[in-house]
Amino acid sequence: MSRIPTHTVEDAPDASRPLLETIAQSSPTGRPLNLHAQMAHSPAVLAAYTSLRAVTAEYGTLDPKVSWALNLATAATVGNHYMIGIGSRFASMNGWTEAQIAALRTGAATNDAKIDALTRMAREAAANAGNVTDATWKAAQQAGWSDEQLTEAFAFLGLTMFTGYFLNYAQTETDI
């Protein structure tokens, strides 16, 4: 059972309403998902989430296929089934095969050495409070990732961890 009330646009706190309206407009269901509807209970939480999403969309240079691989690998490490479901869906929509999606969830090889090095780094960071060994960092560089891309990967790691931790914290019921 969820710990935090799930809001509609109409009954959300005033400061959350415009954010929820924007989310609802881009939602495939025409309404906010449970994760957004619960975040809306605190305008600060919903604003933090939407800000992270907005900056990664506006300033991010990583291809969506890469960002969803990062999302899925991080969600699996965080251990949130809701986020794994969302990540799996969007990974599929962005060109990952079912076998590759399963590999991203489990940490197995996707048959893309460059992605495998990056998601290995994300998993390690997610599992170790952001700490990554020099060997893991260097392996990602040697696979072809620039320092700028490795830095940007942290934004996607942070967004996924923020969301996954909130979902675990709130015990949000899956609606996807």
Secondary structure by P-SEA (a helix, b strand, c coil): cccbbbbccccccccaaaaaaaaaaacccccccaaaaaaaccaaaaaaaaaaaaaaaacccccaaaaaaaaaaaaaaaccaaaaaaaaaaaaaacccaaaaaaaacccccccaaaaaaaaaaaaaaaccccccaaaaaaaaaacccaaaaaaaaaaaaaaaaaaaaaaaacccccc
